């Protein structure tokens, strides 16, 4: 049974469509941030913007606002403002009871569905006769789609909440992410020797051929239930009749086992070095840890509260592990207890991205239920599960 009114649901859809129309690819979140700030200030909330923007290559910073509760505790609700790059303007349209982009590009439901839900939750709470039982911190991050740069640059010690929720997993509502992988990015450049491909190929040393040999030796795809590896880009050469002197590749490894991620990354680098040596090429390699993985105990309080909230709105909770990451990764590494929940978005990062009307409205109901259940769990005299 829905607790929201027709007017609230209509406004939720209006807010969502408006947000989607505001272009905010990673690094260009300013317009979206300004719109969010204006809405929150209309509700009487103070909004703090940090200085992360210049440090991570964005024209805006992370936004933090607080709604006081009647009790001493609060919880965090988090969503990111940025999207992956746009290939077409966004004009949200309703097709078969779902939101899609009328153009040939992403919709931006990842993660503007969650941004809209959190804003409308704030509107409802701030317009209520009295404050909520539990306080609510609202965090809107930048540059999530580029290795979580925004939340990495956010000072998590500013948070007062006991725990929090990130609504950012593009799977059916009801799924709770209990584990996320550690990620390594490998940038490699091979340097050989240029020569005329038709006249003096013997004196050339092909950097592309060396890269191809290395990639052919690598184990790629799903290596086991917890580990994946991929070579995402390869670029090199200058002309069809020139032995390519340079070649760059970018690869990644993800694993729920931190040691396994490091082992596979090392193995890929070894293949690059062996191929470079065999082709008499030089090799430069840089390895970066994109994000740190985590595992959460099934009886942690943030999990129990989420389960209760899901059941309250008619969903049976399902524990999952993911090969992706969210701002929950960086917040947990910073020592803040945080849980990622599925948001009902479909085909994120694709031109066919959509979210159904029911999923958007149910996500709103879920967010409201999370606040209610957290209020009960954190009420004085209640024993919190850990």
C-alpha positions as CSV (number, residue, x, y, z in Angstrom):
1,X,0.0,0.0,0.0
2,X,1.5,3.3,-1.0
3,X,1.9,6.0,1.6
4,X,2.6,8.8,-0.9
5,X,-0.1,11.0,-2.4
6,X,-0.8,11.5,-6.1
7,X,0.6,15.0,-5.8
8,X,3.9,13.7,-4.4
9,X,4.2,11.1,-7.1
10,X,3.5,13.6,-9.8
11,X,6.1,16.0,-8.3
12,X,8.6,13.2,-8.1
13,X,8.3,12.5,-11.8
14,X,8.6,16.2,-12.6
15,X,11.7,16.5,-10.5
16,X,13.2,13.5,-12.1
17,X,12.5,14.6,-15.7
18,X,13.9,18.1,-14.9
19,X,17.1,16.6,-13.5
20,X,17.6,14.4,-16.5
21,X,17.4,17.4,-18.8
22,X,20.2,19.2,-16.9
23,X,23.4,17.9,-18.6
24,X,25.9,16.9,-15.9
25,X,28.6,14.5,-17.3
26,X,31.4,14.0,-14.9
27,X,33.3,17.2,-14.4
28,X,30.4,19.4,-15.5
29,X,28.0,19.1,-12.6
30,X,27.7,22.9,-11.9
31,X,24.2,23.4,-13.4
32,X,22.9,20.3,-11.6
33,X,24.5,21.3,-8.3
34,X,23.0,24.8,-8.5
35,X,19.6,23.4,-9.2
36,X,19.8,21.1,-6.2
37,X,21.1,23.9,-4.0
38,X,18.2,26.1,-5.0
39,X,15.6,23.4,-4.2
40,X,17.1,22.6,-0.8
41,X,17.3,26.2,0.2
42,X,13.6,26.6,-0.8
43,X,13.0,23.9,1.9
44,X,14.9,26.0,4.5
45,X,18.0,23.8,4.5
46,X,21.6,25.0,4.7
47,X,23.7,23.5,2.0
48,X,27.5,23.2,2.3
49,X,29.6,22.7,-0.8
50,X,33.1,21.4,-0.4
51,X,36.3,22.2,-2.3
52,X,36.6,18.8,-4.1
53,X,35.8,20.2,-7.5
54,X,39.2,21.7,-8.4
55,X,40.9,18.7,-6.9
56,X,39.1,16.1,-9.0
57,X,38.5,18.1,-12.2
58,X,35.0,19.3,-11.7
59,X,33.3,22.7,-11.8
60,X,31.3,21.9,-8.7
61,X,31.9,20.3,-5.3
62,X,30.1,17.7,-3.2
63,X,26.9,19.0,-1.5
64,X,25.9,18.2,2.1
65,X,22.7,19.2,3.9
66,X,21.1,18.2,7.2
67,X,17.6,17.7,8.4
68,X,17.5,17.6,12.2
69,X,15.5,14.8,14.0
70,X,14.0,14.6,17.4
71,X,16.6,12.1,18.5
72,X,20.4,12.3,18.7
73,X,21.1,10.0,15.8
74,X,21.0,10.5,12.1
75,X,21.4,8.5,8.9
76,X,22.9,9.4,5.5
77,X,21.2,9.3,2.1
78,X,23.6,9.6,-0.8
79,X,23.4,9.9,-4.6
80,X,25.7,11.2,-7.3
81,X,25.0,14.2,-9.6
82,X,27.1,13.2,-12.6
83,X,26.4,10.9,-15.5
84,X,28.6,9.1,-18.1
85,X,29.3,11.2,-21.2
86,X,26.3,12.2,-23.3
87,X,26.0,11.2,-26.9
88,X,22.7,13.0,-27.5
89,X,20.6,15.6,-25.7
90,X,18.3,14.2,-23.0
91,X,14.6,14.6,-23.4
92,X,12.8,12.3,-21.0
93,X,9.7,10.6,-22.5
94,X,7.3,8.1,-21.1
95,X,7.2,4.8,-23.2
96,X,5.3,1.7,-22.0
97,X,5.0,3.0,-18.4
98,X,8.7,3.9,-18.2
99,X,11.0,6.8,-18.6
100,X,13.4,6.8,-21.6
101,X,15.4,9.3,-23.5
102,X,13.6,10.5,-26.6
103,X,17.0,10.9,-28.2
104,X,19.6,8.3,-29.0
105,X,21.6,8.5,-25.8
106,X,21.5,7.8,-22.1
107,X,18.6,9.0,-19.9
108,X,20.6,9.7,-16.8
109,X,18.5,7.7,-14.4
110,X,21.9,6.6,-13.1
111,X,21.8,8.3,-10.7
112,X,19.2,11.1,-11.1
113,X,16.5,8.7,-10.0
114,X,18.1,8.6,-6.6
115,X,18.8,12.4,-6.6
116,X,15.1,13.0,-7.3
117,X,13.9,10.6,-4.6
118,X,16.2,12.2,-2.0
119,X,15.1,15.7,-2.9
120,X,11.4,14.8,-2.7
121,X,11.9,12.9,0.5
122,X,13.5,16.1,1.9
123,X,10.6,18.1,0.7
124,X,8.1,15.8,2.4
125,X,10.1,15.7,5.7
126,X,10.7,19.5,5.9
127,X,7.0,20.2,5.2
128,X,5.7,17.8,7.9
129,X,4.2,19.2,11.1
130,X,7.2,18.0,13.1
131,X,10.8,16.8,12.6
132,X,11.5,13.1,11.8
133,X,12.5,10.7,14.6
134,X,15.9,10.3,13.1
135,X,18.0,13.1,11.6
136,X,18.9,12.9,7.9
137,X,22.1,13.9,6.2
138,X,21.9,14.4,2.4
139,X,25.0,14.0,0.3
140,X,25.2,14.6,-3.4
141,X,28.5,13.7,-4.9
142,X,30.4,14.7,-8.1
143,X,32.6,12.6,-10.5
144,X,31.3,9.2,-9.2
145,X,31.4,7.8,-12.8
146,X,35.2,8.4,-13.0
147,X,36.6,6.1,-10.3
148,X,34.5,7.7,-7.5
149,X,36.7,10.8,-7.5
150,X,34.1,13.0,-5.8
151,X,33.5,10.8,-2.8
152,X,37.2,10.0,-2.5
153,X,37.8,13.8,-2.1
154,X,34.9,14.2,0.4
155,X,35.9,14.4,4.1
156,X,33.8,11.7,5.6
157,X,34.6,12.9,9.1
158,X,32.1,15.7,8.5
159,X,29.3,13.1,8.7
160,X,27.4,12.8,11.9
161,X,25.3,9.8,10.9
162,X,25.4,6.3,12.4
163,X,25.3,4.7,9.0
164,X,24.0,5.5,5.5
165,X,22.6,4.4,2.2
166,X,23.7,4.9,-1.4
167,X,20.9,4.2,-3.9
168,X,23.1,3.3,-6.9
169,X,22.9,-0.2,-8.3
170,X,21.1,-0.6,-11.6
171,X,19.2,-3.8,-10.7
172,X,15.7,-4.5,-9.4
173,X,14.7,-2.9,-6.2
174,X,15.1,-5.4,-3.3
175,X,18.7,-6.2,-3.9
176,X,21.2,-5.3,-1.2
177,X,24.9,-5.1,-2.1
178,X,27.0,-6.9,0.6
179,X,30.3,-7.1,-1.3
180,X,32.0,-4.9,-3.9
181,X,35.4,-5.5,-5.6
182,X,38.8,-4.0,-5.4
183,X,39.7,-2.4,-8.7
184,X,43.1,-1.9,-10.3
185,X,43.7,0.2,-13.5
186,X,46.7,-0.6,-15.6
187,X,48.1,2.0,-18.1
188,X,50.9,0.8,-20.3
189,X,52.9,2.4,-23.1
190,X,55.1,0.3,-25.3
191,X,57.8,2.1,-27.4
192,X,59.4,0.4,-30.4
193,X,61.0,1.8,-33.5
194,X,59.4,3.4,-36.5
195,X,60.4,2.3,-40.0
196,X,58.9,2.2,-43.5
197,X,56.6,-0.8,-43.6
198,X,57.2,-1.5,-47.3
199,X,60.8,-0.6,-47.6
200,X,62.6,-1.3,-44.3
201,X,60.2,-3.4,-42.1
202,X,63.1,-5.4,-40.8
203,X,64.6,-2.5,-38.9
204,X,61.3,-1.5,-37.3
205,X,60.0,-2.7,-33.9
206,X,56.2,-2.8,-33.8
207,X,54.8,-1.6,-30.5
208,X,51.3,-2.7,-31.6
209,X,52.6,-6.2,-32.3
210,X,54.2,-6.4,-28.9
211,X,50.9,-5.2,-27.2
212,X,48.9,-7.7,-29.2
213,X,51.2,-10.5,-28.1
214,X,50.9,-9.4,-24.5
215,X,47.1,-9.2,-24.7
216,X,46.9,-12.6,-26.3
217,X,48.7,-14.1,-23.4
218,X,46.5,-12.5,-20.8
219,X,43.5,-14.3,-19.2
220,X,40.6,-11.9,-19.7
221,X,36.9,-11.9,-18.9
222,X,35.5,-13.7,-15.9
223,X,38.4,-15.6,-14.3
224,X,36.4,-16.9,-11.4
225,X,33.2,-16.1,-9.4
226,X,34.9,-13.1,-7.8
227,X,37.4,-11.9,-10.4
228,X,37.3,-10.2,-13.8
229,X,40.0,-8.8,-16.1
230,X,39.7,-6.6,-19.2
231,X,41.7,-4.7,-21.7
232,X,39.5,-1.7,-22.5
233,X,41.4,0.4,-25.0
234,X,44.4,0.0,-27.3
235,X,45.8,2.9,-29.4
236,X,48.9,3.3,-31.5
237,X,50.4,3.9,-34.9
238,X,50.5,6.9,-37.2
239,X,50.0,5.6,-40.7
240,X,49.4,2.4,-42.7
241,X,52.9,2.4,-44.1
242,X,54.8,3.0,-40.8
243,X,55.9,0.4,-38.4
244,X,54.1,1.7,-35.2
245,X,56.6,3.1,-32.7
246,X,54.2,3.6,-29.9
247,X,51.1,1.8,-28.5
248,X,49.1,2.5,-25.3
249,X,46.7,0.1,-23.6
250,X,44.4,0.6,-20.6
251,X,43.3,-2.5,-18.7
252,X,41.6,-3.3,-15.4
253,X,41.2,-6.0,-12.8
254,X,38.3,-6.4,-10.4
255,X,38.1,-8.9,-7.6
256,X,36.2,-9.3,-4.3
257,X,39.5,-10.8,-3.0
258,X,41.9,-8.0,-2.6
259,X,45.0,-10.2,-2.9
260,X,43.6,-11.9,-5.9
261,X,43.2,-8.5,-7.6
262,X,46.8,-7.7,-7.0
263,X,47.9,-11.2,-8.2
264,X,46.0,-10.9,-11.5
265,X,47.2,-7.3,-12.1
266,X,50.8,-8.5,-11.5
267,X,50.3,-11.3,-14.0
268,X,49.0,-8.9,-16.7
269,X,52.0,-6.7,-16.2
270,X,54.4,-9.7,-16.4
271,X,52.8,-10.5,-19.8
272,X,53.4,-6.9,-21.0
273,X,57.0,-7.0,-19.9
274,X,57.7,-10.4,-21.6
275,X,56.1,-9.3,-24.8
276,X,58.1,-6.0,-24.7
277,X,61.3,-7.8,-24.2
278,X,60.6,-10.3,-27.0
279,X,59.9,-7.4,-29.4
280,X,62.8,-5.3,-28.2
281,X,60.4,-2.6,-27.1
282,X,60.5,-0.3,-24.0
283,X,57.7,-0.5,-21.5
284,X,56.2,2.0,-19.1
285,X,53.5,0.8,-16.7
286,X,51.4,2.7,-14.2
287,X,49.1,0.8,-11.8
288,X,46.4,2.6,-9.8
289,X,43.9,1.3,-7.3
290,X,40.7,2.7,-8.6
291,X,38.7,1.8,-5.5
292,X,38.8,-0.5,-2.5
293,X,36.4,-3.4,-2.1
294,X,34.4,-4.4,0.9
295,X,32.3,-7.1,2.5
296,X,29.5,-6.4,5.0
297,X,28.2,-8.7,7.7
298,X,24.6,-9.7,6.9
299,X,23.5,-8.7,10.4
300,X,25.0,-5.3,10.4
301,X,22.5,-2.7,11.5
302,X,22.4,-0.9,8.1
303,X,21.5,-4.3,6.4
304,X,18.8,-5.1,9.0
305,X,17.2,-1.7,8.6
306,X,17.2,-2.0,4.8
307,X,15.7,-5.4,5.0
308,X,12.9,-4.2,7.3
309,X,12.3,-1.2,5.0
310,X,12.1,-3.4,1.9
311,X,9.6,-5.7,3.5
312,X,7.5,-2.7,4.6
313,X,7.1,-1.7,1.0
314,X,6.4,-5.2,-0.3
315,X,9.8,-6.4,-1.4
316,X,11.7,-9.5,-0.3
317,X,15.3,-8.5,0.3
318,X,18.0,-10.3,-1.7
319,X,21.7,-10.2,-0.8
320,X,24.0,-9.8,-3.7
321,X,27.7,-9.2,-4.6
322,X,28.6,-6.9,-7.5
323,X,31.4,-6.4,-9.9
324,X,30.7,-2.6,-9.9
325,X,31.4,0.1,-7.3
326,X,29.6,3.1,-5.8
327,X,30.2,5.9,-3.4
328,X,29.6,3.3,-0.7
329,X,33.1,1.9,-1.5
330,X,34.9,5.1,-0.6
331,X,32.8,6.0,2.4
332,X,33.3,2.5,3.9
333,X,37.1,2.8,3.3
334,X,36.9,6.1,5.1
335,X,35.4,4.4,8.1
336,X,31.8,5.3,7.6
337,X,29.2,2.4,7.6
338,X,27.4,2.6,4.3
339,X,25.2,0.3,2.2
340,X,24.5,0.3,-1.5
341,X,20.9,-0.5,-2.5
342,X,19.5,-1.3,-6.0
343,X,17.6,1.6,-7.5
344,X,15.6,-0.1,-10.2
345,X,17.3,1.5,-13.2
346,X,17.7,-0.6,-16.3
347,X,20.5,-0.6,-18.9
348,X,22.5,2.1,-17.3
349,X,25.3,3.7,-19.4
350,X,23.4,2.5,-22.5
351,X,21.2,4.4,-25.1
352,X,18.4,2.0,-24.0
353,X,18.6,3.2,-20.3
354,X,15.2,3.5,-18.6
355,X,13.4,3.3,-15.3
356,X,9.8,2.3,-15.0
357,X,7.2,4.6,-13.4
358,X,6.6,1.9,-10.7
359,X,10.3,1.5,-9.9
360,X,10.8,5.3,-9.4
361,X,7.8,5.5,-7.2
362,X,8.8,2.4,-5.3
363,X,12.3,3.8,-4.7
364,X,10.7,6.8,-3.2
365,X,8.6,4.6,-0.9
366,X,11.7,2.6,0.0
367,X,13.6,5.8,1.0
368,X,10.8,6.9,3.2
369,X,10.6,3.4,4.8
370,X,14.4,3.5,5.4
371,X,14.1,6.7,7.4
372,X,11.1,5.3,9.4
373,X,12.9,2.0,10.1
374,X,16.1,3.7,11.1
375,X,14.2,5.9,13.5
376,X,12.8,2.8,15.2
377,X,16.1,1.0,15.2
378,X,18.0,4.0,16.7
379,X,15.3,5.0,19.1
380,X,16.5,5.3,22.7
381,X,16.2,2.0,24.5
382,X,16.4,0.0,21.3
383,X,19.3,-2.5,20.9
384,X,21.0,-1.9,17.6
385,X,22.2,-5.0,15.7
386,X,25.8,-5.0,14.7
